[in-house]
């Protein structure tokens, strides 16, 4: 089967991508930043690298430049970039750095497979799913939980959707405590990065109301809008409390209804 190197610092996103790829019979090596990706590449060969652009230690763009400079003596390894940031100028810089393709977060499984086949051609010895569940109806107000959306992102895999949500819930109190701490210290750069991490997780786990609040908080933090940050953080804390209370009814583990 194919060998994939996945570089992603968001644990929930990493688990989602790895589960999808491994289910197809592929072999997956996981790393959490660009520096670890380069270390792995110096030891092993991979068919494809899937790399988040925003990572600590070394980001995806910098890692790509170094990987391309290492390739003079070996074959070109395709790199698929993941990002929630869709600004055209960032995209252009990524292609200049040597990235082959782009995939926006949250991950759409069919798009992921389509790009893998495009990049690997006959080498993509993987069996993608024949069909995925259709998306849930759009244009409705965001709810605390959208189980259909979580299932769709997990490609209809109920157990995976539950696992991702429970991981998200377990990490949520510590993430919220850190966000509050950074707001009090007025460390806006660290706050923006931490909220960006949370935004990535909320996009995957089927929590649309929280996803919307976190998206607004990320923008407010990026633009240093202190009063908006305070208001949004209050709303976010209420939403988190409601979600944790609702989930506590199922002994700390959330199971999706059949």
Protein Blocks (a to p, Z undefined) as FASTA:
>chain_A
ZZdddddfblklmmmmmmmmmmnopacdddfbfklmmmmmmmpccfbdcddfbdghiafk
lmmmmmmmmmmmmccdddddddfbfcfklmmmmmmnopabdcdddddfklmmmmmmmmnm
mmlcccddfbdcddddehiacdfbdfklmmmmnnopaklmmmmmmmmmmmmmmmmmmmmm
mmmnopaklmmmmmmmmmmmmmmnopaklmmmmmmmmmmmmnopaklmmmmmmmmmmmmm
mmmmmmmmngoiacddZZ
